[in-house]
Amino acid sequence: MARVCLPREFRENLVTALKTKALSLPDLYKMTSAQRRANFAKYVPEEQVGIVNAKFEQAMLSNQKNSLKNWVISSTSAKDPIRKDLLKRVGRIQKVLNTAEEGNFLEDLVEHKLGIKVTKEETETIMTMKRAIDDAKVKIGPDTPLISEDRLRYGLSLRTFKNYVGDLKLKTERLSGKERLKLDSTTFRTNIVDVMGAAKAQKATLDLSYSLRQGIKALLAGDYKIWGKSFATSMKAFGKELFQKSPGLFKDRDGAVLDSIYADIYSRPNSLNGKYTAAKDGYNIGLLFEEAFPSHFPEKIPIFGRLFKASQTAYEAGAVRMRADYADYYIDLAEKNGVDMLDEANATAVSQIVGSQTGRAGLGRLEPQARLLNVALFAPRFLTSNFNTLTAHWFNPAIKANSFAVKEARKSTLKIIASISSLLTAAKAMKPDSVESDPRSTKFGKIKIGDDLWVDITGGMSGLAVLAARLFSGKTKSATGKIISGRVNAFGAQTSWDTLEQFVEGKFSPGAGVVRDFLKGSNFHGQKPSLATTIIALGVPISAENIARDLKEGNDDFLLASLLEGFGLSVSRDSLGGYSKQWDSLKDKHGVAKQNEALKLLTANLRSRLDRIERTPRWKNATQEERNKIIDKVKREETAKIMNRYGIK
């Protein structure tokens, strides 16, 4: 075919039209072939209009095919069966697809990736966003500095895309007011999940606990730099969300604080080269919901919503920063050991270590029911992460099949246990009664501060250790020091099954806890369930609830307790509980504060007397059954003294 050259004056006509925007490339792309020819006819001779249009469409086709090919490759894995099919379909395209045809072509891919149907307009938006991501990515070279504007623009475009796709998913799950009134089982289940999720999220308001609860393993493992950056990011995010707008590129954007953090993470080398997404769970970076905040509904509450948003932002900022930093650390370490971190199996094994290290583990076969479990239990993924850490992922097949992951999991667990042991040993050396060495006691893994405040330094791992010790030994150590057998047939005895049941109940979410309290007829504080207790259980943030209870009980250290709890160090009281009729009478006569004062006095007197008894030959030579009888006798005598002091018969 003879080559046809467009004369210079007509080429200049087209260039001038494009410069003056008389012709617009985006508009030309959207036009039909006939519309384009009509526009080109204004600037070139009629006999050459067809040639100009053909050349333009040839360039369009090449660009479109490359764009579609890149979209397919970046949106599917090499093992994904749909990838091969879609790439073949791209190769067979012989003419430029219009917007509708392009949207139809992508329908299979979008539905495959999202699991939902999208409109042609939404598909076009997705394609536009994808082109923006590709254009921004091209500008990033190997020497482009981290946190540079080019990198942040790319990261922000990817964050915007993920948010849009996330909103599409959520939109399909939202119910209108009329739909919520339907009485079918699906709607009822959705309503329950939404209400319980909103209650759980609201309870976490003013909670800045991530760094010293979910993230404490990094500190205990000696990864101080990773932990410190996560903590600083979390605190800064909380302050920015409350008091200031983000500057520059993120000015006046909704969610600007998190956008800026994600823009940095998404533009890191291991994000650009696909090593984050090589893992099946993507190192848990960029989730729709964090476990502690399964609902965004509380954001809508005036004034309170701002505090909720700040707490949520602080949690997610600290979590995603720690996960990304750990991902970079382990990817670099693995590659130095010759491990291919673009391999899905290797990446997934390492990602599961990162997940457990940062308080978020997979649920295995229960993963399809993750959302339901998350609103029924307070933190199922966090609980699983603690189990994985304590067992060094012994029961995790993905990690057991990977020698590098096995080595790192064991190393991390040993460092964490060594740190906890060192802290407890140091505390015991300074104050002998500040540490409980018996793993069957609820005080195990905690350090006593002041008169009766026990602080958990394990991020909740001690609870699993205590449960295991009680179940394996078949015995429990009570608050008074009694060793109670869990494998006896005596009526009313505390069995091992009771121990397991109480552990699970203690992990219930606020919504599930309300149901439990109504079925049992009382809550953990011995109160009969009512509308008031239900509102408090579902709607009052845990931090505010704890402060109110401490003030009511007359605890002078309420500020210290609330700060420790708010920053993730769970606290419990040393005082004995008072649930008998005598204690109820004392409360009715003198009030809650006096009852709490009496319980503290009983606890101190009982401890002092038992400490003296435990040093006697009689105690040392006694059987466990005889020791239990001694403890019961001393407790009855000391309780009688207290009741006499407060005038209770």
RAMOQUI-V157903 format. One record per residue. RES is the residue in one letter. NEAR is the number of other C-alpha atoms within 8 Angstrom. Layout:
RES;NEAR
RES;NEAR
This chain:
M;2
A;3
R;4
V;4
C;4
L;7
P;6
R;6
E;6
F;10
R;9
E;8
N;10
L;11
V;8
T;8
A;10
L;11
K;7
T;7
K;7
A;7
L;11
S;8
L;7
P;6
D;8
L;9
Y;7
K;8
M;9
T;7
S;7
A;7
Q;8
R;11
R;11
A;8
N;9
F;11
A;10
K;6
Y;9
V;11
P;7
E;7
E;5
Q;9
V;12
G;9
I;7
V;9
N;12
A;8
K;8
F;8
E;10
Q;9
A;8
M;10
L;12
S;8
N;8
Q;9
K;11
N;8
S;9
L;9
K;10
N;8
W;9
V;12
I;10
S;7
S;7
T;10
S;8
A;6
K;4
D;8
P;6
I;8
R;12
K;8
D;8
L;10
L;10
K;8
R;8
V;10
G;7
R;6
I;8
Q;5
K;6
V;10
L;8
N;8
T;8
A;8
E;8
E;9
G;11
N;9
F;7
L;9
E;10
D;8
L;10
V;13
E;11
H;8
K;8
L;8
G;7
I;9
K;6
V;9
T;6
K;9
E;6
E;8
T;13
E;10
T;8
I;9
M;8
T;8
M;10
K;10
R;9
A;9
I;11
D;8
D;8
A;13
K;9
V;7
K;7
I;9
G;6
P;4
D;4
T;9
P;6
L;8
I;8
S;8
E;6
D;10
R;18
L;13
R;11
Y;14
G;14
L;13
S;12
L;11
R;12
T;8
F;11
K;9
N;8
Y;8
V;9
G;9
D;8
L;8
K;10
L;8
K;7
T;7
E;6
R;6
L;7
S;6
G;6
K;7
E;8
R;10
L;7
K;8
L;6
D;6
S;6
T;6
T;12
F;11
R;8
T;8
N;9
I;8
V;11
D;9
V;9
M;14
G;13
A;13
A;12
K;17
A;14
Q;14
K;12
A;13
T;13
L;11
D;10
L;13
S;13
Y;13
S;15
L;11
R;13
Q;13
G;15
I;14
K;12
A;13
L;10
L;11
A;11
G;8
D;9
Y;8
K;6
I;11
W;14
G;8
K;10
S;14
F;10
A;9
T;12
S;16
M;10
K;9
A;14
F;12
G;10
K;11
E;13
L;9
F;6
Q;7
K;9
S;11
P;7
G;5
L;5
F;11
K;9
D;8
R;7
D;4
G;6
A;12
V;12
L;11
D;11
S;11
I;10
Y;12
A;16
D;13
I;11
Y;13
S;14
R;10
P;6
N;9
S;12
L;9
N;6
G;9
K;12
Y;11
T;10
A;13
A;15
K;8
D;8
G;11
Y;15
N;11
I;8
G;7
L;6
L;5
F;7
E;8
E;9
A;9
F;13
P;13
S;10
H;9
F;7
P;12
E;11
K;7
I;8
P;7
I;6
F;9
G;11
R;11
L;11
F;14
K;10
A;14
S;14
Q;10
T;14
A;15
Y;12
E;11
A;14
G;15
A;12
V;11
R;13
M;14
R;14
A;11
D;9
Y;10
A;13
D;9
Y;8
Y;9
I;10
D;8
L;8
A;12
E;10
K;7
N;6
G;6
V;9
D;8
M;12
L;9
D;8
E;10
A;8
N;13
A;15
T;15
A;13
V;13
S;14
Q;12
I;10
V;12
G;15
S;15
Q;12
T;14
G;12
R;14
A;11
G;9
L;10
G;5
R;5
L;7
E;8
P;6
Q;7
A;9
R;8
L;8
L;9
N;13
V;15
A;11
L;11
F;12
A;11
P;10
R;12
F;12
L;8
T;13
S;14
N;13
F;11
N;13
T;13
L;9
T;9
A;11
H;14
W;7
F;7
N;8
P;6
A;9
I;13
K;12
A;7
N;10
S;8
F;8
A;12
V;13
K;8
E;8
A;12
R;10
K;8
S;11
T;13
L;8
K;11
I;12
I;8
A;8
S;10
I;12
S;8
S;8
L;8
L;12
T;8
A;8
A;12
K;11
A;7
M;6
K;8
P;8
D;7
S;10
V;15
E;12
S;5
D;7
P;12
R;12
S;12
T;8
K;9
F;13
G;13
K;14
I;14
K;12
I;9
G;5
D;6
D;10
L;12
W;13
V;12
D;13
I;11
T;12
G;14
G;11
M;10
S;12
G;8
L;10
A;9
V;13
L;12
A;8
A;11
R;14
L;11
F;6
S;6
G;11
K;13
T;12
K;13
S;9
A;8
T;9
G;7
K;11
I;10
I;9
S;10
G;13
R;8
V;7
N;5
A;5
F;4
G;4
A;8
Q;9
T;10
S;12
W;7
D;8
T;13
L;10
E;8
Q;8
F;9
V;8
E;8
G;6
K;9
F;12
S;13
P;13
G;15
A;12
G;10
V;11
V;8
R;8
D;11
F;9
L;6
K;7
G;8
S;11
N;10
F;5
H;5
G;7
Q;7
K;7
P;12
S;6
L;6
A;7
T;8
T;10
I;9
I;9
A;10
L;13
G;9
V;11
P;11
I;9
S;12
A;8
E;10
N;9
I;11
A;8
R;8
D;11
L;10
K;9
E;12
G;10
N;8
D;7
D;6
F;10
L;8
L;7
A;10
S;11
L;8
L;11
E;12
G;12
F;13
G;14
L;14
S;11
V;11
S;7
R;7
D;11
S;9
L;10
G;5
G;7
Y;7
S;6
K;6
Q;9
W;10
D;10
S;9
L;14
K;11
D;8
K;6
H;9
G;9
V;10
A;10
K;12
Q;13
N;10
E;10
A;9
L;12
K;12
L;9
L;13
T;11
A;8
N;9
L;12
R;9
S;8
R;9
L;10
D;8
R;8
I;8
E;8
R;8
T;8
P;6
R;6
W;10
K;8
N;6
A;9
T;6
Q;7
E;7
E;8
R;11
N;10
K;8
I;8
I;12
D;8
K;8
V;11
K;9
R;8
E;8
E;11
T;9
A;8
K;8
I;11
M;12
N;9
R;7
Y;7
G;6
I;9
K;5
